[in-house]
Amino acid sequence: MQTDFVELPLTGLEEPLSEVELAVQDNAHRFAAEVMRPLAATLDRMTPEEVIAPESPLWQVLQKAEGLGLSVLQMAELPPLERARLFAIATEELAWGDGGLAGALLVNHFPVMYSLLAGNLEMARYCEGKLGCWAITEPDHGSDTLHPDVEIGAPGKPYGQPNCSARIVGDKVVVNGQKSAWVSGAMTAQVCALFCHHVDEQGRTGPGVAVIVPLDLPGVTRGKPLDKIGFRAMNQGELYFDNVEVPLAHLLAGPETYHELAYRMLCEANPHVAVCAVGVARAALEHAVAYAHERRQGGQAIILHQHVRYRLFEMFRKVEAARALARRAITYNATAPRPAIIASTAAKVTATQTAFEVASEAMQLFGGNGVTRAYPLEKLLRDARASMIADGANEMLAIRGAGSLIDPSRLRQSATGGD
């Protein structure tokens, strides 16, 4: 039969990649296909306790990932645009392999990443090579902790008491309290990028602090690993701090600079989650296209049925649009004089929503087979659904990002009746 078939690059409608970008993409894709996908299926069926046990396949992935050469410190020496593109390309391939394992690999680098954002090269070097985690949400405070001024809280209502806070006492930062079960990497991490509220000498709670906390310090304890529907290969759990004394040199931001670091942290983290979601969506699309060629109904492959082709087109369109926005946001924020939080939140919300819609549509196309564990769609759907809450619930991120559209000068003109 006559066909318009075109074999596209791995990442669809991609402009030509440089030799370095192609090498990074090929290396990450091979690792995702040969290491991550086989072990991810095993890890998905294990209990959370089994996932972090010494004999778990998780440790094979973490160890072999060191050969990818994706050191944040080394990448930081590259020009911003080149660095951003390489991270986006590699992250999509890893998430195509498995979203949970990609998240586990990514969060290990967060202490280094946030140290660099804070301009603390010494802490970045200290954290390099160590397994990391990022702790921000608390039992009584979820995505609202992503904005230190609490603009995304309930209007006119008090924020309430934080569950975790820190005091600066002499040459130490003293941490007390609890971070919630959503601390990604908490069960395996050696160092933690901790974001929490600050308590001053008068006992008043105010803007926060960010500090690198070694998790082998006295007073640090961990809860049990969280049992969840998606991203099961990425361990999450509670962290408890009982008068934990951290050297002041580990401080990334005090109350005066916390707002700026928290802003840049969200600008940096959300696009990476967006790129991960694109990888999950792309995996679902590829499985759907392959199945549509294999599955026969009415005497022919179902891809020859018009409505199946329409549905596949819609999935393809959404994946391409999500990738374009995610790449645009990550490169814009890497090169702009000041990153735009509306770009990062728009990318995360769009890509994760796309991943869920595409995975759901792919499952529908698989029919009854899609809901069985014999096929990969039910896992992809669970992972995609979890991504809409991970790294900030989409609704809260939308409110947070929309704050960038508020122009104070226009509000002042409106209040005074000016033109």
N, C-alpha and C positions, 0 to 999 in steps of 0.2 A: 504494500500500500504506500501511496505517496505521503510523506510526512514533512513537517517543518521542524523536526527535532534538532535542537542545538544543545550540545553538551557544555554546560556552564562551569566556571571554576567552582572550587569548593564552597566559596562564600558568594555564590550567585553573581549578581550584576556588579562585579568587582572590577575597578580599574586595574591596569597591570601593576603587579606588586614588584618591589625591588628584589634583588637577589637575597638580601638579608631577610626581608619579609617572607619570601617564599620558603627560605630555609627554616625560619621559625614556624611557619604554618605547617610545613611538611612534618617537622619534628614533633610538634604538638599533636597533629592529627594521628600520626603513627602511635604515639604514646596513648592517646585516647582510645584508639581502636584495639590495640594489642594488650594494653595493661588495664585501662580504666573500665571499659565496658564489661569484660568478663568478670572482673572482681566486684564491680558495682552490683551486678545481679546477685552475687553471693551475699554481699554486705546488706542488701536490701531486705533479705529474708532472715537476718540475724537479729537477736535482741540487742538493745542499746548497750547492755553490759558486754555482750560478746563482741560488738564492733570495736570496743576500746581495749579488749583483753590483749595480753602480750602476744598471743598466737594468732591474732586477727589478721586477715589479709590487708587491712587498712595500712599497716606498717610497711608492707611491701610497696604500696602506692606512694606513701610519703617518702620512703627511701629512694625509690627509682625516680621520683619527680625531681630530685636534686640534679639529675643528669640533663634536665631540660635547659639549664643555663639561664633561667629567668630570675636572676638576682636583682632585687629592687635597687640595691646600692649600685650595682654595676650599670643597670639601666638608667639610673639617675644621671649618669655622666653623658648620656646621649642628648641631642637637641630635643626640646619638649615635644614637637610634632612627631618626630621619629619614635620616641619612647611611647607616646600615647597610642600610635598606630600598632606598634609591636605588641603592646599589652592587650589591645582590643582583639587583634588577630589570634593571639595565643589563647586568650580566655575563651573566645567563642569555640575554638576547637576542643578545649578541655571540657567545656560544658556540653558540647555535642557528645562527648564520651560519657559523661555523667555529671549532672548538675550538683549533686551532693558532694562528690569528690572534688569537683572544681571549686566549690565553695570552701571545702576543707583546705585545699591548697592555697586559695586566695587569702583566707583569714589568717593563715600562718604568717603572712607578710605584713599584716596590718600594723603591728607595733613598729616595724621599720618604716613603713609608709607614713604613719602619723608622726613619727620622730622627724622625718625629713620635712613634712609639712610645717612642723613647728620650728624648723631650722636648727634642730639639735642633732648634729652629725655624730656626736659622741654616743648618744643613746641609739641611734640607727646602727652604728657599728656594734654596740653591745647586744642588740636584738638580732642582728644578722646571723642566720644559721640556727636560731632557736625556734621551736614551735610556738606560735603565738595565738592570742585570742583578743577579742575586742568586747569590752563590757560597758554597756551604757544603760540598757533598760532595767527596770526594777519591778518588784512585785506589784507596787501601786502606781507605777509610772511606766507606760510603754512608749509608743512613738512620740508622745509629748516631750520626752527628754531630748529629742532631736533639735529643739529650739530652746536655747537657754533663757530667753526672755518670756517663754511660755505664751507666746502669741497664739499658738494653736491649741491652747487649753480652752475650757468652757468659758465663754465671755462673762466677765464680771465675777467669776468664781475664784477662790483661792486655790493655789497649786496643791496645797497639802504638804505634809512633811515628807522629805526624801527618805528613801530606805537606805541610802549609802551616802556618806559624806566624808570629807577630809579636813583636817586642820594642819596648818603649817606652823610647826613648833621648832624654832631654832633652825638647825640644819637637817630637819626631818619633815616628812609628810606623814601624818598619822591617819590611817584609814579605818573606818568602822562602818559596819552595816552589811547589806546583802544586795547582790545583783541577781536578777531573775534567771529562770531556767533557760533563757534564750541567748545566753552567752555562747556564741559559736566558737567551737574549739576548746571550751573550758576544760574538758576532761583530759585532753592530751597536751595542753599548752604548758610551756615553761615560763613564758612571760605574758603579761596582760597589759593591753592599752586600756587603762581605766579612765572613764569620764564620769565624774560625780560632782555633787554640790560641795561648796566650800562653807565651812563654819569659821567665823572670825573669833577674835579674842573675847568678844562680848556674848558669844554663843548665837549670833545671828546667822541665819542661812542665806547665802547669796549666790551670785554666779559661780560657776563651777571651777574645777581644776581638772587637768588631764595629766596623768602620771603613768610611767611604766613600772609595773609591780611584778617583781620576780615571784612566781607562785610557790617557791620553796621557803619563803620567809615564815617565821613563827607567826601564828595567828591566822594564816590562810587555810581554809578548808573548802572542800568541794562537795556539792550535793550529788545526787545520782543522775546519770544521763537521762535525757528526756526521750520519751517514746512518742514519736510523731508520725504523721502519715507520709510526709515527703522529705526529700533530702536526708534520708536515713543514714547515709554514709558520713554525713557531717555531724559530729557529735555536738550536743548543746547541753548545758547544765548550769546549775547555780554556783555562785562563788560567795563565800562568807569571809568577812574581814573583822578580826577582833584585835583592835589596837595594833594594827600592822604598821610597823615603822619602816618607811622607805626613804633612802637618802634623798636629800633635796635636789641632787644632781639629776635624779630621774624625772623631775618635774618638766612636763612639756609645755604647760600653760597654767598660769595662775589666774585669779579672778579678773585681772586687768586685760588679759589676752585670750581668755577662754572663748569668748564669743567668736572671735576671728578664727581660731583653730576649729571650733565646732562647725562654723560655716564652711571652711575649706575641707574639713573632713567629710561632710555630706556631699559637697561638690565632687569629691574624689571617689567616694565609695559607691554612690548610686549608679554612675555610669558603668562601673564594673559589674554590678548586679544586673544591669540592663543587658550587657553583652552576654552574660551567663544565660539569661532568659532567651536571648536570640538563639544561642546554641541549643537549648532545650526545644524551642519551637522548630528549628531547622531539623533536628533529629526526628521529631514527630512527622514533619512534612516528608522527609526522605523515606521513612517507614511506610507512610501512606501511599506514596508514589510506587514504591516497590510492590506493595501488596496489591495495588490496583492493576498491576501488570500480571500478577500471579493468579489472583482470584477470578474464577469464571462464574458468570451467572447469565442465563439466557443464551447459552452456547458460545459466549465470547468473554474475553477479559473485561472486567468491569470498567477499566479505563476507557473503553470504547463507548461506554454509555455517556450521553451528553451531560447528564446532571453530575456524574462523578467528576468529569473533566471540569465542570464549572466550580465544583467544591474545591478541587485541587488548585485551580487558579486562584481562588479567594485565599487559600492558605499560603500559596506562594507570594501573592501580593502583600499580605500582612507581614510575612517574614522579611521581605525586602524592605518594606517601609520601616519596620522596627529596627532593622540593622542600620539603615541609613540614618535614622535619628540618633541611635546609640553612638554610632561612630562620630556623627556631627557634634554631639554633646561632649564626648570624651576628648576630641581634638580641640574643640573650641575652648573648653575649660583649661586645657593644657597650654594654650597659646595666648589667651586673652590677658590683658593687663590685670583684670580681676575676673575669676570664674563666676559663672552665673548659676545660681542654685535652681532657677526655673528650668535651665537646660538639663541639669542632672536629674531633677525630679520628674520632668516630662519624659525623659528617656527611660527611667526606671518604671514608671507607671505604664507607659505605652508598651514596652517590651514584655513586661510580666503579664499584662492583660492579653497581649498577642500570644504569648506562650500558652496560656490557659485556653484561649479560643481555638488555637490551632491543634493543640493536643486533644481537646474535646471533639473537634470535628474529625480528626484522624481516628479517634476511637469509634465514632459513629460510622465512619466508612468501613472500619474493620467488622462492624456488626457484632454478633455474639462473641466472636473470637477476641474482640478488643477488650472485653471485660475479664478475660482469663489471664492467668499468670504465664500461660504458654507464649504470650505475645508481649511486646514491650510497652504497649500503649497505656495500660493501667498504671504502670509506674511513672511514665512520663506525665500523665495527667495529675498524679499525686504531687510530683515535683513542681509542676507548673503552678498548681493551686497554692502550694506553700510559698512560692516566690512572690505572690501578691501581698504577703504579710511580712516576709523577711526584709530586713534592712529598712524598716519603716512601713507601716500599713499604707497602701496606696491612697486611701482617702485622706489620711493625715499629711502625707507628702504633697498631695495636690494643694491642700490648704497652705502648707509651708511654702511651696513654690510660688503660689499665687501672690504671696506677700511681696514678691519682686515687682509686681505690676503696680503697686501702690506708690504714686509719686507724691511725696510730702508737699512739694511746692504747689501742686494743683489743689491739694486739700486745703492749704492755707489760703489760696486764692478763692476757693469756694466758700470758705468760712467768712472771708472778709467781703465777699461780693465782687472781687476783682475779676478782670477779664482773663 
